Amino acid sequence: MDLDKLVVAAELDNEIEAQVLADILDEKRIPHIIRRFANDYYGMIFQLGQGWGQVLAPSLHKEEIERILAELREENID
């Protein structure tokens, strides 16, 4: 995967959301990287200002990832 061609496909709210999304993307063979904002040294200091993290992926998968994440969030609301 060419890291220079990755875009922020979505912002993530928490670790559970990140793990479920990563599992779905792995199953669909969509290349991605989950980037967590918290630093183990500083703990939650930086994470609180930025949210939990992001999913990075090639731009051609951005819309599909956004759709999958929206569906996951809708399922958790109901």
ZAKOLRO-403775 format. One record per residue: residue number from 0; residue in three letters; z, x, y of N, C-alpha, C, O in turn. Coordinates in pm, 1 decimal, m for minus. Last residue first. Example, Ala and Ser with C-alpha at 12.3 -4.5 7.8 and 13.67 -1.06 7.14 Angstrom:
<nodes>
<nr 1, rest SER, n.z 708.0, n.x 1285.0, n.y m225.0, ca.z 714.0, ca.x 1367.0, ca.y m106.0, c.z 787.0, c.x 1290.0, c.y 3.0, o.z 803.9, o.x 1340.9, o.y 113.8> $
<nr 0, rest ALA, n.z 780.0, n.x 1319.0, n.y m569.0, ca.z 780.0, ca.x 1230.0, ca.y m450.0, c.z 780.0, c.x 1320.0, c.y m330.0, o.z 846.5, o.x 1423.6, o.y m331.9> $
</nodes>
This chain:
<nodes>
<nr 77, rest ASP, n.z 1697.9, n.x m3026.0, n.y 256.8, ca.z 1712.0, ca.x m3157.6, ca.y 191.3, c.z 1826.1, c.x m3162.9, c.y 95.6, o.z 1849.9, o.x m3266.5, o.y 33.6> $
<nr 76, rest ILE, n.z 1703.2, n.x m2757.7, n.y 321.3, ca.z 1753.7, ca.x m2855.1, ca.y 418.8, c.z 1783.3, c.x m2987.9, c.y 349.5, o.z 1882.4, o.x m3054.0, o.y 380.4> $
<nr 75, rest ASN, n.z 1580.6, n.x m2619.8, n.y 117.8, ca.z 1725.0, ca.x m2597.2, ca.y 138.5, c.z 1785.5, c.x m2696.6, c.y 236.5, o.z 1906.7, o.x m2718.0, o.y 235.3> $
<nr 74, rest GLU, n.z 1316.5, n.x m2696.6, n.y 146.9, ca.z 1387.8, ca.x m2731.3, ca.y 22.6, c.z 1537.9, c.x m2716.9, c.y 40.8, o.z 1614.6, o.x m2794.9, o.y m15.6> $
<nr 73, rest GLU, n.z 1255.3, n.x m2575.0, n.y 389.6, ca.z 1257.4, ca.x m2721.5, ca.y 380.7, c.z 1334.2, c.x m2766.5, c.y 257.2, o.z 1408.8, o.x m2864.3, o.y 262.6> $
<nr 72, rest ARG, n.z 1260.0, n.x m2305.8, n.y 313.1, ca.z 1358.2, ca.x m2354.9, ca.y 409.9, c.z 1367.2, c.x m2505.7, c.y 407.7, o.z 1476.4, o.x m2560.5, o.y 422.6> $
<nr 71, rest LEU, n.z 1040.2, n.x m2297.4, n.y 139.7, ca.z 1174.7, ca.x m2262.1, ca.y 92.5, c.z 1282.1, c.x m2318.7, c.y 184.8, o.z 1382.6, o.x m2372.9, o.y 138.8> $
<nr 70, rest GLU, n.z 834.2, n.x m2363.1, n.y 319.5, ca.z 864.1, ca.x m2452.5, ca.y 207.4, c.z 1003.7, c.x m2424.4, c.y 151.0, o.z 1077.2, o.x m2517.6, o.y 118.2> $
<nr 69, rest ALA, n.z 842.6, n.x m2137.6, n.y 484.8, ca.z 868.4, ca.x m2270.5, ca.y 542.0, c.z 904.0, c.x m2369.9, c.y 431.8, o.z 994.1, o.x m2451.9, o.y 449.1> $
<nr 68, rest LEU, n.z 768.0, n.x m1940.7, n.y 298.9, ca.z 901.2, ca.x m1937.6, ca.y 358.4, c.z 937.4, c.x m2072.8, c.y 418.9, o.z 1051.2, o.x m2117.9, o.y 405.6> $
<nr 67, rest ILE, n.z 503.0, n.x m2019.3, n.y 247.4, ca.z 600.8, ca.x m2013.6, ca.y 137.8, c.z 742.3, c.x m2018.1, c.y 194.1, o.z 827.3, o.x m2091.1, o.y 142.9> $
<nr 66, rest ARG, n.z 392.6, n.x m1987.3, n.y 505.8, ca.z 392.0, ca.x m2117.9, ca.y 439.5, c.z 497.6, c.x m2122.6, c.y 329.1, o.z 572.9, o.x m2219.5, o.y 319.0> $
<nr 65, rest GLU, n.z 423.5, n.x m1711.1, n.y 548.6, ca.z 486.5, ca.x m1807.0, ca.y 640.7, c.z 497.3, c.x m1945.0, c.y 576.5, o.z 599.3, o.x m2012.4, o.y 590.9> $
<nr 64, rest ILE, n.z 259.8, n.x m1619.2, n.y 340.4, ca.z 403.3, ca.x m1589.2, ca.y 339.2, c.z 477.9, c.x m1685.3, c.y 431.1, o.z 584.4, o.x m1735.4, o.y 394.9> $
<nr 63, rest GLU, n.z 11.7, n.x m1709.2, n.y 431.4, ca.z 63.7, ca.x m1757.8, ca.y 303.9, c.z 214.5, c.x m1734.2, c.y 294.1, o.z 287.9, o.x m1819.9, o.y 244.9> $
<nr 62, rest GLU, n.z m14.3, n.x m1564.5, n.y 671.7, ca.z m8.9, ca.x m1711.4, ca.y 673.6, c.z 48.7, c.x m1768.2, c.y 544.1, o.z 125.5, o.x m1864.3, o.y 547.0> $
<nr 61, rest LYS, n.z m17.6, n.x m1288.8, n.y 572.9, ca.z 82.6, ca.x m1339.8, ca.y 668.3, c.z 95.6, c.x m1492.3, c.y 663.5, o.z 206.9, o.x m1543.6, o.y 652.2> $
<nr 60, rest HIS, n.z m207.9, n.x m1164.5, n.y 424.2, ca.z m111.2, ca.x m1247.1, ca.y 351.8, c.z m10.1, c.x m1316.4, c.y 443.7, o.z 73.4, o.x m1393.9, o.y 397.0> $
<nr 59, rest LEU, n.z m354.1, n.x m1005.8, n.y 594.6, ca.z m426.5, ca.x m1114.3, ca.y 528.2, c.z m332.9, c.x m1205.4, c.y 448.4, o.z m374.4, o.x m1314.2, o.y 408.2> $
<nr 58, rest SER, n.z m176.2, n.x m803.8, n.y 678.4, ca.z m200.4, ca.x m919.4, ca.y 765.2, c.z m271.7, c.x m1034.2, c.y 694.2, o.z m251.3, o.x m1150.0, o.y 730.7> $
<nr 57, rest PRO, n.z 56.6, n.x m693.7, n.y 433.1, ca.z m76.7, ca.x m685.4, ca.y 492.5, c.z m107.7, c.x m815.7, c.y 567.3, o.z m69.3, o.x m924.0, o.y 523.4> $
<nr 56, rest ALA, n.z 403.9, n.x m720.6, n.y 540.8, ca.z 296.4, ca.x m737.9, ca.y 442.9, c.z 162.7, c.x m714.0, c.y 511.6, o.z 155.4, o.x m713.9, o.y 634.5> $
<nr 55, rest LEU, n.z 755.5, n.x m749.2, n.y 562.5, ca.z 633.8, ca.x m682.9, ca.y 609.0, c.z 528.5, c.x m695.0, c.y 499.7, o.z 558.9, o.x m681.5, o.y 381.2> $
<nr 54, rest VAL, n.z 1010.3, n.x m955.8, n.y 654.2, ca.z 920.5, ca.x m922.7, ca.y 543.4, c.z 792.8, c.x m867.5, c.y 606.8, o.z 731.3, o.x m930.8, o.y 692.7> $
<nr 53, rest GLN, n.z 1329.2, n.x m869.8, n.y 797.0, ca.z 1190.0, ca.x m910.9, ca.y 806.9, c.z 1121.0, c.x m886.5, c.y 672.7, o.z 1167.1, o.x m807.9, o.y 590.0> $
<nr 52, rest GLY, n.z 1671.2, n.x m975.7, n.y 867.7, ca.z 1565.1, ca.x m879.1, ca.y 839.3, c.z 1426.6, c.x m939.5, c.y 853.5, o.z 1408.6, o.x m1045.5, o.y 913.4> $
<nr 51, rest TRP, n.z 1880.5, n.x m1119.5, n.y 1000.3, ca.z 1905.1, ca.x m1044.4, ca.y 877.3, c.z 1798.7, c.x m937.8, c.y 852.1, o.z 1831.0, o.x m823.7, o.y 819.1> $
<nr 50, rest GLY, n.z 1908.8, n.x m1070.3, n.y 1360.1, ca.z 1889.0, ca.x m1151.9, ca.y 1241.5, c.z 1908.0, c.x m1065.4, c.y 1117.4, o.z 1947.8, o.x m949.5, o.y 1128.8> $
<nr 49, rest GLN, n.z 1974.4, n.x m899.5, n.y 1567.6, ca.z 1835.3, ca.x m908.7, ca.y 1526.5, c.z 1809.7, c.x m1009.3, c.y 1415.7, o.z 1693.7, o.x m1030.8, o.y 1380.9> $
<nr 48, rest GLY, n.z 2243.8, n.x m882.2, n.y 1621.7, ca.z 2152.5, ca.x m898.7, ca.y 1733.6, c.z 2009.6, c.x m926.0, c.y 1692.3, o.z 1930.2, o.x m971.7, o.y 1774.4> $
<nr 47, rest LEU, n.z 2359.2, n.x m840.8, n.y 1370.5, ca.z 2393.8, ca.x m961.2, ca.y 1446.8, c.z 2297.9, c.x m985.8, c.y 1561.4, o.z 2272.7, o.x m1101.4, o.y 1595.6> $
<nr 46, rest GLN, n.z 2269.8, n.x m586.6, n.y 1290.3, ca.z 2218.0, ca.x m706.3, ca.y 1224.7, c.z 2245.5, c.x m831.2, c.y 1307.2, o.z 2160.4, o.x m920.0, o.y 1312.6> $
<nr 45, rest PHE, n.z 2421.2, n.x m399.1, n.y 1421.9, ca.z 2282.5, ca.x m419.5, ca.y 1463.4, c.z 2224.8, c.x m548.7, c.y 1406.0, o.z 2139.7, o.x m612.1, o.y 1468.4> $
<nr 44, rest ILE, n.z 2678.6, n.x m446.9, n.y 1294.0, ca.z 2662.2, ca.x m434.7, ca.y 1439.5, c.z 2519.8, c.x m464.8, c.y 1482.9, o.z 2498.8, o.x m547.4, o.y 1571.8> $
<nr 43, rest MET, n.z 2747.3, n.x m454.8, n.y 1027.2, ca.z 2673.9, ca.x m569.2, ca.y 1082.3, c.z 2643.0, c.x m555.4, c.y 1231.1, o.z 2584.9, o.x m647.2, o.y 1288.9> $
<nr 42, rest GLY, n.z 2741.1, n.x m110.7, n.y 954.4, ca.z 2773.3, ca.x m245.9, ca.y 910.5, c.z 2685.6, c.x m349.4, c.y 978.3, o.z 2563.8, o.x m333.5, o.y 985.8> $
<nr 41, rest TYR, n.z 2685.5, n.x 151.4, n.y 1002.3, ca.z 2737.1, ca.x 72.9, ca.y 1114.3, c.z 2773.1, c.x m70.3, c.y 1076.2, o.z 2829.8, o.x m143.4, o.y 1157.3> $
<nr 40, rest TYR, n.z 2605.2, n.x 231.8, n.y 744.1, ca.z 2700.2, ca.x 312.6, ca.y 820.0, c.z 2766.7, c.x 229.5, c.y 931.0, o.z 2888.0, o.x 236.4, o.y 950.8> $
<nr 39, rest ASP, n.z 2415.6, n.x 47.8, n.y 662.0, ca.z 2539.9, ca.x 60.2, ca.y 585.3, c.z 2646.2, c.x 139.9, c.y 661.1, o.z 2765.5, o.x 116.2, o.y 642.7> $
<nr 38, rest ASN, n.z 2270.4, n.x m163.6, n.y 889.2, ca.z 2282.4, ca.x m24.4, ca.y 850.8, c.z 2415.5, c.x m9.2, c.y 779.1, o.z 2518.7, o.x m50.5, o.y 832.2> $
<nr 37, rest ALA, n.z 2059.6, n.x m446.9, n.y 885.1, ca.z 2194.4, ca.x m388.8, ca.y 880.1, c.z 2187.9, c.x m245.0, c.y 831.2, o.z 2109.2, o.x m210.9, o.y 743.0> $
<nr 36, rest PHE, n.z 1792.6, n.x m528.8, n.y 847.7, ca.z 1832.6, ca.x m465.4, ca.y 973.0, c.z 1968.2, c.x m396.8, c.y 966.4, o.z 1989.7, o.x m297.5, o.y 1035.9> $
<nr 35, rest ARG, n.z 1565.5, n.x m479.2, n.y 583.3, ca.z 1697.2, ca.x m529.5, ca.y 623.1, c.z 1741.5, c.x m455.7, c.y 749.1, o.z 1729.4, o.x m333.5, o.y 756.6> $
<nr 34, rest ARG, n.z 1257.2, n.x m566.4, n.y 480.7, ca.z 1325.5, ca.x m473.0, ca.y 570.4, c.z 1454.5, c.x m538.1, c.y 619.8, o.z 1451.6, o.x m639.6, o.y 689.5> $
<nr 33, rest ILE, n.z 1061.0, n.x m579.6, n.y 205.0, ca.z 1170.7, ca.x m648.5, ca.y 272.3, c.z 1246.2, c.x m543.3, c.y 352.8, o.z 1293.1, o.x m443.5, o.y 298.0> $
<nr 32, rest ILE, n.z 717.5, n.x m566.3, n.y 175.3, ca.z 838.3, ca.x m485.4, ca.y 187.3, c.z 941.6, c.x m571.4, c.y 259.5, o.z 912.0, o.x m629.5, o.y 364.0> $
<nr 31, rest HIS, n.z 443.0, n.x m656.3, n.y m42.9, ca.z 536.5, ca.x m678.9, ca.y 67.2, c.z 648.7, c.x m575.7, c.y 64.1, o.z 670.9, o.x m507.8, o.y m36.1> $
<nr 30, rest PRO, n.z 164.2, n.x m808.1, n.y m201.1, ca.z 234.3, ca.x m685.3, ca.y m162.5, c.z 322.3, c.x m710.1, c.y m39.8, o.z 280.8, o.x m776.6, o.y 55.1> $
<nr 29, rest ILE, n.z 181.7, n.x m1059.5, n.y m428.2, ca.z 154.7, ca.x m1037.4, ca.y m286.5, c.z 232.9, c.x m913.0, c.y m244.7, o.z 355.7, o.x m912.5, o.y m252.1> $
<nr 28, rest ARG, n.z 207.6, n.x m1166.7, n.y m684.7, ca.z 147.9, ca.x m1034.0, ca.y m665.0, c.z 101.7, c.x m1011.7, c.y m521.2, o.z m3.5, o.x m952.7, o.y m496.4> $
<nr 27, rest LYS, n.z 355.8, n.x m1384.7, n.y m731.3, ca.z 219.2, ca.x m1409.4, ca.y m684.6, c.z 141.7, c.x m1279.8, c.y m659.5, o.z 25.6, o.x m1282.4, o.y m618.4> $
<nr 26, rest GLU, n.z 594.0, n.x m1258.2, n.y m797.0, ca.z 528.5, ca.x m1342.9, ca.y m896.4, c.z 382.3, c.x m1367.9, c.y m860.3, o.z 295.7, o.x m1371.9, o.y m947.7> $
<nr 25, rest ASP, n.z 654.1, n.x m1139.7, n.y m550.3, ca.z 628.4, ca.x m1055.9, ca.y m668.0, c.z 550.9, c.x m1134.1, c.y m773.3, o.z 454.7, o.x m1083.8, o.y m831.4> $
<nr 24, rest LEU, n.z 699.3, n.x m1372.1, n.y m401.4, ca.z 588.0, ca.x m1284.3, ca.y m364.9, c.z 553.2, c.x m1189.3, c.y m479.3, o.z 435.7, o.x m1161.3, o.y m502.8> $
<nr 23, rest ILE, n.z 927.4, n.x m1469.2, n.y m532.7, ca.z 804.1, ca.x m1549.9, ca.y m529.7, c.z 684.0, c.x m1461.1, c.y m499.1, o.z 579.4, o.x m1473.1, o.y m563.0> $
<nr 22, rest ASP, n.z 1107.6, n.x m1259.7, n.y m480.5, ca.z 1076.3, ca.x m1298.1, ca.y m618.1, c.z 945.2, c.x m1376.9, c.y m625.9, o.z 862.9, o.x m1353.8, o.y m714.5> $
<nr 21, rest ALA, n.z 1118.0, n.x m1268.2, n.y m199.8, ca.z 1065.8, ca.x m1148.7, ca.y m268.0, c.z 1026.8, c.x m1180.5, c.y m411.4, o.z 923.7, o.x m1133.4, o.y m459.3> $
<nr 20, rest LEU, n.z 1242.7, n.x m1518.3, n.y m163.6, ca.z 1106.4, ca.x m1495.7, ca.y m115.6, c.z 1043.7, c.x m1376.4, c.y m186.3, o.z 928.2, o.x m1383.1, o.y m228.2> $
<nr 19, rest VAL, n.z 1493.4, n.x m1460.5, n.y m276.5, ca.z 1410.7, ca.x m1567.9, ca.y m333.5, c.z 1265.0, c.x m1548.4, c.y m290.8, o.z 1174.2, o.x m1560.7, o.y m372.9> $
<nr 18, rest GLN, n.z 1577.9, n.x m1252.1, n.y m105.0, ca.z 1561.7, ca.x m1229.3, ca.y m248.3, c.z 1473.1, c.x m1334.9, c.y m312.6, o.z 1387.1, o.x m1302.4, o.y m394.4> $
<nr 17, rest ALA, n.z 1586.4, n.x m1376.5, n.y 149.1, ca.z 1503.0, ca.x m1258.9, ca.y 126.8, c.z 1475.4, c.x m1237.4, c.y m21.5, o.z 1362.2, o.x m1207.8, o.y m59.8> $
<nr 16, rest GLU, n.z 1777.9, n.x m1574.3, n.y 106.4, ca.z 1641.8, ca.x m1612.5, ca.y 142.7, c.z 1545.7, c.x m1497.2, c.y 114.7, o.z 1436.2, o.x m1518.4, o.y 62.5> $
<nr 15, rest ILE, n.z 1995.5, n.x m1401.3, n.y 62.9, ca.z 1950.5, ca.x m1492.7, ca.y m42.8, c.z 1807.1, c.x m1536.5, c.y m17.2, o.z 1724.2, o.x m1536.0, o.y m108.3> $
<nr 14, rest GLU, n.z 2025.9, n.x m1268.8, n.y 309.3, ca.z 1990.1, ca.x m1193.1, ca.y 189.2, c.z 1938.9, c.x m1282.7, c.y 76.6, o.z 1848.4, o.x m1243.6, o.y 2.8> $
<nr 13, rest ASN, n.z 1873.7, n.x m1448.5, n.y 587.7, ca.z 1984.9, ca.x m1397.1, ca.y 508.8, c.z 1934.0, c.x m1331.1, c.y 381.0, o.z 1815.2, o.x m1336.9, o.y 349.2> $
<nr 12, rest ASP, n.z 1645.4, n.x m1495.3, n.y 745.6, ca.z 1776.6, ca.x m1537.3, ca.y 794.2, c.z 1893.7, c.x m1476.6, c.y 717.8, o.z 2000.7, o.x m1455.2, o.y 774.7> $
<nr 11, rest LEU, n.z 1360.8, n.x m1306.3, n.y 848.4, ca.z 1445.6, ca.x m1359.1, ca.y 742.1, c.z 1585.9, c.x m1386.4, c.y 793.4, o.z 1639.2, o.x m1310.7, o.y 874.5> $
<nr 10, rest GLU, n.z 1038.3, n.x m1349.2, n.y 982.0, ca.z 1177.5, ca.x m1309.8, ca.y 1006.7, c.z 1263.5, c.x m1378.1, c.y 901.0, o.z 1241.2, o.x m1494.6, o.y 868.0> $
<nr 9, rest ALA, n.z 720.4, n.x m1238.6, n.y 855.9, ca.z 822.0, ca.x m1341.1, ca.y 880.6, c.z 956.4, c.x m1275.5, c.y 909.0, o.z 984.1, o.x m1163.4, o.y 866.5> $
<nr 8, rest ALA, n.z 539.6, n.x m1032.3, n.y 871.4, ca.z 489.6, ca.x m1161.5, ca.y 823.8, c.z 589.3, c.x m1273.0, c.y 852.3, o.z 550.1, o.x m1388.2, o.y 870.9> $
<nr 7, rest VAL, n.z 456.7, n.x m775.4, n.y 1059.9, ca.z 574.7, ca.x m858.4, ca.y 1033.8, c.z 521.9, c.x m996.3, c.y 997.0, o.z 466.7, o.x m1067.7, o.y 1080.8> $
<nr 6, rest VAL, n.z 211.6, n.x m582.4, n.y 880.8, ca.z 256.0, ca.x m659.0, ca.y 997.0, c.z 384.7, c.x m731.1, c.y 959.5, o.z 417.0, o.x m745.8, o.y 841.6> $
<nr 5, rest LEU, n.z 59.6, n.x m274.8, n.y 776.6, ca.z 152.4, ca.x m385.2, ca.y 754.7, c.z 188.2, c.x m452.4, c.y 886.7, o.z 194.3, o.x m387.5, o.y 991.1> $
<nr 4, rest LYS, n.z m89.7, n.x m49.0, n.y 792.5, ca.z m159.3, ca.x m177.2, ca.y 808.3, c.z m69.9, c.x m296.6, c.y 783.0, o.z m118.9, o.x m408.7, o.y 769.3> $
<nr 3, rest ASP, n.z 62.0, n.x 170.4, n.y 735.5, ca.z 12.4, ca.x 156.9, ca.y 872.8, c.z m52.4, c.x 21.2, c.y 898.1, o.z m68.2, o.x m19.2, o.y 1013.3> $
<nr 2, rest LEU, n.z 105.0, n.x 166.3, n.y 461.5, ca.z 212.9, ca.x 120.6, ca.y 549.7, c.z 168.0, c.x 102.0, c.y 694.3, o.z 229.7, o.x 25.5, o.y 768.4> $
<nr 1, rest ASP, n.z m92.2, n.x 65.8, n.y 215.3, ca.z m102.8, ca.x 143.8, ca.y 337.7, c.z m1.6, c.x 90.9, c.y 438.9, o.z m20.4, o.x m16.8, o.y 495.5> $
<nr 0, rest MET, n.z 0.0, n.x 85.0, n.y m116.8, ca.z 0.0, ca.x 0.0, ca.y 0.0, c.z 0.0, c.x 89.8, c.y 123.3, o.z 83.1, o.x 179.9, o.y 134.4> $
</nodes>
